[in-house]
């Protein structure tokens, strides 16, 4: 009788294994089981995941990529998901060779950068974001989602506590580090992002601010984030039992067991002789 170990392991924290047996048919020859691994957070935009792939290549490529996709998300409403996917790859292809494009496709398939996007989303939720804002800026503990208020918040920014910057933050290239830290929470590719990015990048180039970008999705989709390849193993153990004829099983007497114990040697020591 074939036997398999029954092990279900999850190596990704904060995920739930939603196993649904879709059309499982029990036949004499085969048994089909379909398992889905869904994260606790909703699906994240591929454009944001592509930007994180760029960030791993270099900070310079990340900001160059952002310049080319400032309002790319508007095509998401008019194009099919497959066409929008190819559009992202086309934009990324301006900065990547064919090998890295294939790696990006693989990263998309396993949603490798989705947890990073969710991390930024959680950081934004802890601020918390102002109500009704598609994007907002935090300047030394002060929040705003209006571009015309930036100048006012920057006046006395250095007198307020400097915010903590994380290792994964995206900082606009600059030669100065002692500037007022301006953190933009926005979704790349949206019009709200484009408006803020144009103003903040200009100020950063002029040496007025330290521009930091963090991903923020105001209205996450309701679709679940299905993951793949995160060390999930699903095995099924048969619960069928086979009858055995007890009369054919050889009995082992206590005397035999005692003899075997006595002649056993443990790392060169014959304990029976030592005992005698």
C-alpha positions as CSV (number, residue, x, y, z in Angstrom):
1,X,0.0,0.0,0.0
2,X,1.4,3.3,-1.1
3,X,2.0,5.7,1.8
4,X,2.9,9.4,1.8
5,X,3.8,11.7,4.6
6,X,1.1,14.2,5.6
7,X,2.9,17.5,5.9
8,X,1.6,21.0,5.3
9,X,4.1,23.8,5.9
10,X,4.0,27.6,5.4
11,X,7.3,29.5,5.3
12,X,5.8,32.9,4.6
13,X,4.7,34.8,7.7
14,X,1.3,36.6,7.6
15,X,-0.2,34.2,5.1
16,X,-3.1,31.8,5.3
17,X,-3.4,28.6,3.4
18,X,-6.8,28.5,1.8
19,X,-7.2,25.0,0.5
20,X,-10.2,24.5,-1.7
21,X,-10.9,21.2,-3.3
22,X,-12.1,22.2,-6.6
23,X,-13.8,19.4,-8.5
24,X,-11.9,16.7,-6.7
25,X,-12.7,13.5,-8.4
26,X,-12.0,10.2,-6.8
27,X,-11.2,7.6,-9.4
28,X,-9.5,4.2,-9.2
29,X,-6.4,5.5,-11.0
30,X,-6.0,9.2,-9.9
31,X,-7.0,11.8,-7.4
32,X,-6.9,15.5,-8.2
33,X,-6.4,18.2,-5.5
34,X,-6.1,22.0,-6.2
35,X,-4.6,24.2,-3.4
36,X,-4.5,28.0,-3.3
37,X,-2.2,30.0,-1.0
38,X,-3.8,33.4,-0.3
39,X,-2.1,36.2,1.7
40,X,-3.8,38.3,4.3
41,X,-3.4,41.4,2.2
42,X,-5.2,42.3,-1.0
43,X,-3.6,42.1,-4.5
44,X,-0.9,44.7,-5.1
45,X,-0.4,46.6,-8.5
46,X,2.2,45.1,-10.8
47,X,3.5,48.6,-11.6
48,X,4.6,49.0,-7.9
49,X,6.1,45.6,-7.9
50,X,8.1,46.4,-11.0
51,X,9.4,49.6,-9.4
52,X,10.7,47.5,-6.5
53,X,12.5,45.2,-8.9
54,X,14.1,48.4,-10.4
55,X,15.1,49.5,-6.9
56,X,17.0,46.3,-6.4
57,X,18.9,47.0,-9.6
58,X,19.9,50.5,-8.6
59,X,18.4,53.6,-7.0
60,X,19.1,55.5,-10.2
61,X,17.1,53.1,-12.3
62,X,14.2,53.3,-9.9
63,X,13.8,57.0,-10.3
64,X,14.4,56.8,-14.0
65,X,11.6,54.3,-14.2
66,X,9.3,56.5,-12.2
67,X,9.8,59.4,-14.7
68,X,8.5,57.2,-17.5
69,X,5.4,55.8,-15.7
70,X,4.2,58.9,-13.8
71,X,0.6,58.5,-15.1
72,X,0.7,55.0,-16.5
73,X,-2.1,53.7,-14.2
74,X,-4.7,55.6,-16.2
75,X,-4.2,52.9,-18.9
76,X,-5.3,50.3,-16.4
77,X,-8.9,51.4,-16.8
78,X,-8.9,51.2,-20.6
79,X,-6.5,48.4,-21.4
80,X,-7.0,44.7,-20.7
81,X,-4.9,43.2,-17.9
82,X,-2.7,41.4,-20.4
83,X,-2.1,44.6,-22.4
84,X,-1.4,46.6,-19.3
85,X,1.1,43.8,-18.2
86,X,2.9,44.1,-21.5
87,X,2.9,47.9,-21.2
88,X,4.7,47.7,-17.9
89,X,7.3,45.3,-19.4
90,X,7.8,47.6,-22.3
91,X,8.5,50.5,-20.0
92,X,10.8,48.4,-17.9
93,X,12.6,47.2,-21.1
94,X,14.0,50.8,-21.5
95,X,16.3,50.1,-18.6
96,X,16.7,46.3,-18.5
97,X,18.2,43.7,-20.9
98,X,16.3,40.6,-22.0
99,X,17.7,38.5,-19.1
100,X,16.4,40.9,-16.5
101,X,13.1,41.2,-18.3
102,X,12.7,37.4,-17.9
103,X,13.6,37.7,-14.2
104,X,11.0,40.5,-13.8
105,X,8.4,38.2,-15.4
106,X,9.3,35.4,-13.0
107,X,9.1,37.9,-10.1
108,X,5.6,38.8,-11.3
109,X,4.6,35.2,-11.5
110,X,5.4,34.5,-7.8
111,X,4.5,38.0,-6.7
112,X,7.9,38.3,-5.0
113,X,7.7,42.0,-4.3
114,X,4.1,42.1,-3.0
115,X,5.1,41.8,0.6
116,X,7.3,44.8,0.2
117,X,4.4,46.9,-1.2
118,X,2.3,45.7,1.7
119,X,5.0,46.8,4.2
120,X,4.9,50.3,2.8
121,X,1.1,50.2,3.0
122,X,1.3,49.3,6.7
123,X,3.7,52.1,7.3
124,X,1.3,54.6,5.7
125,X,-1.6,53.2,7.8
126,X,0.4,54.0,10.9
127,X,0.8,57.7,10.0
128,X,-2.3,57.7,9.5
129,X,-3.2,59.1,6.1
130,X,-5.6,62.1,5.9
131,X,-9.2,61.3,4.9
132,X,-10.0,61.5,1.2
133,X,-6.4,61.9,-0.1
134,X,-5.1,59.9,-3.0
135,X,-1.6,60.9,-2.0
136,X,-0.2,62.8,0.9
137,X,3.1,64.3,2.2
138,X,4.6,64.1,5.7
139,X,7.2,66.8,6.6
140,X,8.6,66.2,10.1
141,X,5.4,64.9,11.6
142,X,3.1,67.4,9.7
143,X,0.7,66.0,7.1
144,X,-0.9,67.5,4.0
145,X,-2.4,66.4,0.7
146,X,-2.3,69.9,-0.8
147,X,0.7,71.0,-2.9
148,X,0.2,74.7,-2.0
149,X,0.8,73.9,1.7
150,X,4.3,72.5,1.2
151,X,6.0,75.8,1.5
152,X,4.3,76.5,4.8
153,X,5.3,73.1,6.3
154,X,8.9,73.5,5.2
155,X,9.5,76.8,6.9
156,X,10.0,75.4,10.4
157,X,10.5,71.7,9.5
158,X,14.0,71.5,11.0
159,X,12.7,72.6,14.4
160,X,10.5,69.5,14.5
161,X,11.8,65.9,15.1
162,X,13.4,64.3,12.1
163,X,11.5,61.2,10.9
164,X,13.1,57.8,11.0
165,X,14.0,56.4,7.5
166,X,13.9,52.7,6.8
167,X,16.5,50.7,4.9
168,X,14.0,50.1,2.1
169,X,12.9,53.7,1.6
170,X,13.4,55.2,-1.8
171,X,15.4,58.5,-1.5
172,X,15.8,60.8,-4.4
173,X,19.5,61.2,-5.3
174,X,21.1,64.2,-3.6
175,X,24.4,65.3,-2.2
176,X,23.0,66.7,1.1
177,X,21.6,64.7,3.9
178,X,20.8,67.4,6.4
179,X,17.8,68.8,4.5
180,X,14.2,68.7,5.6
181,X,12.8,65.2,5.0
182,X,9.7,65.2,2.8
183,X,8.1,61.8,2.6
184,X,5.6,61.2,-0.2
185,X,3.0,58.5,0.2
186,X,1.5,57.8,-3.2
187,X,0.7,55.1,-5.8
188,X,3.1,55.2,-8.7
189,X,1.4,55.9,-12.0
190,X,-1.5,57.9,-10.7
191,X,-2.2,61.5,-11.4
192,X,-1.9,62.4,-7.7
193,X,1.6,60.9,-7.7
194,X,2.5,62.8,-10.9
195,X,1.5,66.1,-9.5
196,X,3.5,65.7,-6.2
197,X,6.4,64.1,-7.9
198,X,6.9,66.9,-10.3
199,X,7.1,69.5,-7.5
200,X,9.1,67.4,-5.0
201,X,11.7,66.2,-7.5
202,X,12.3,69.8,-8.6
203,X,12.8,70.9,-5.0
204,X,15.1,68.0,-4.4
205,X,17.3,68.9,-7.4
206,X,17.5,72.5,-6.1
207,X,18.8,71.2,-2.8
208,X,15.7,72.3,-0.8
209,X,14.5,69.0,0.6
210,X,15.4,65.3,1.0
211,X,12.7,63.6,-1.1
212,X,11.6,60.1,0.1
213,X,8.9,58.0,-1.6
214,X,6.8,55.3,0.0
215,X,4.1,53.3,-1.7
216,X,0.5,54.0,-0.7
217,X,-2.7,52.7,-2.2
218,X,-5.7,54.6,-1.1
219,X,-8.3,52.1,-2.3
220,X,-6.9,48.6,-2.3
221,X,-8.7,46.1,-4.5
222,X,-10.9,43.4,-3.1
223,X,-9.2,40.7,-5.0
224,X,-7.2,38.2,-2.9
225,X,-3.4,38.1,-3.3
226,X,-2.6,34.5,-4.4
227,X,1.0,33.5,-3.8
228,X,3.0,30.6,-5.2
229,X,6.3,28.9,-4.5
230,X,6.5,29.8,-0.8
231,X,7.6,26.4,0.4
232,X,4.2,24.9,0.6
233,X,4.0,21.1,0.5
234,X,0.7,19.3,0.4
235,X,0.7,15.5,0.8
236,X,-2.1,13.2,1.4
237,X,-2.0,10.0,3.5
238,X,-4.2,7.1,2.7
239,X,-6.4,6.1,5.6
240,X,-7.2,2.7,4.2
241,X,-6.1,-0.3,6.3
242,X,-5.0,-3.7,5.1
243,X,-5.9,-6.8,7.1
244,X,-2.9,-9.0,8.2
245,X,-2.9,-12.6,9.2
246,X,-1.6,-12.7,12.8
247,X,-0.8,-16.4,12.6
248,X,2.0,-15.7,10.1
249,X,3.7,-13.1,12.3
250,X,6.8,-14.5,14.1
251,X,6.7,-14.0,17.8
252,X,9.7,-12.8,19.6
253,X,10.3,-14.1,23.1
254,X,11.6,-12.1,26.0
255,X,14.6,-14.4,26.2
256,X,15.6,-13.6,22.6
257,X,15.3,-9.9,23.3
258,X,17.4,-10.3,26.4
259,X,20.1,-12.2,24.4
260,X,20.2,-9.4,21.8
261,X,20.6,-6.7,24.4
262,X,23.4,-8.6,26.1
263,X,25.5,-9.0,23.0
264,X,25.1,-5.4,21.9
265,X,28.3,-3.4,21.7
266,X,28.1,0.4,22.3
267,X,31.1,2.3,20.9
268,X,33.5,-0.5,21.8
269,X,32.1,-1.2,25.3
270,X,30.8,-4.7,26.0
271,X,28.5,-3.9,28.9
272,X,27.7,-7.5,29.7
273,X,31.4,-8.3,30.3
274,X,31.8,-5.2,32.4
275,X,28.8,-6.3,34.4
276,X,30.2,-9.7,35.0
